[in-house]
Amino acid sequence: MKAYRVEEMDRHSVVAGRSINANTPWVAAEMATGSEVTNARGDERRWIRVTNEADGVVNRYAFKDRR
């Protein structure tokens, strides 16, 4: 497993964050938020930033619509 820093964002401000150990950044985002996420991020106000703590690679996700 890898260590990730998962941050819930409101535009450019961090509103919540925690460290998660997971196999992928996608799974880390879902574990930290308790919500399904998608990598099809547009210009959402609220989104998730996941940073690999070992190499600094950043992934960005949006909360999946609950229709």
C-alpha positions in Angstrom: 0.0 0.0 0.0 1.0 3.6 -0.5 0.5 6.6 1.7 -1.7 9.4 0.3 -2.7 12.8 1.6 -6.3 13.4 0.8 -7.7 16.9 0.9 -11.3 18.0 0.3 -11.1 21.4 -1.5 -13.5 24.3 -1.8 -12.1 26.0 -4.9 -8.5 26.6 -3.8 -8.9 26.2 0.0 -8.5 23.0 1.9 -11.6 22.3 4.1 -10.6 18.8 5.4 -7.6 16.5 5.1 -6.3 13.2 6.3 -3.6 10.6 5.5 -4.8 7.3 4.0 -3.0 4.1 3.1 -4.4 2.6 0.0 -3.4 0.8 -3.2 -4.5 3.6 -5.5 -5.2 7.3 -5.2 -8.8 6.7 -6.4 -9.4 4.3 -3.5 -7.7 6.7 -1.0 -10.1 9.4 -2.1 -13.2 7.2 -1.6 -12.0 5.9 1.7 -11.2 9.4 3.1 -14.5 11.0 1.9 -16.9 8.1 2.2 -18.2 9.0 -1.2 -17.8 7.7 -4.7 -15.5 9.9 -6.9 -14.8 10.3 -10.5 -11.7 11.5 -12.3 -13.9 13.4 -14.8 -13.3 16.7 -12.9 -14.5 19.9 -14.5 -14.9 23.2 -12.7 -16.6 21.9 -9.5 -16.4 24.1 -6.5 -15.9 21.1 -4.2 -13.3 18.5 -5.3 -10.7 16.1 -3.9 -6.9 16.5 -4.1 -4.9 13.3 -3.5 -1.1 13.6 -3.1 1.2 10.5 -3.1 3.3 11.2 0.0 6.4 9.4 -1.4 6.7 11.0 -4.8 4.5 14.1 -4.7 2.3 13.1 -7.6 -1.1 14.8 -7.4 -4.4 13.4 -8.6 -7.7 15.4 -8.7 -11.2 13.9 -8.4 -14.8 15.1 -8.3 -17.6 13.8 -6.1 -19.7 11.5 -8.3 -23.2 12.8 -8.9 -25.9 11.0 -7.0 -28.8 11.0 -9.5 
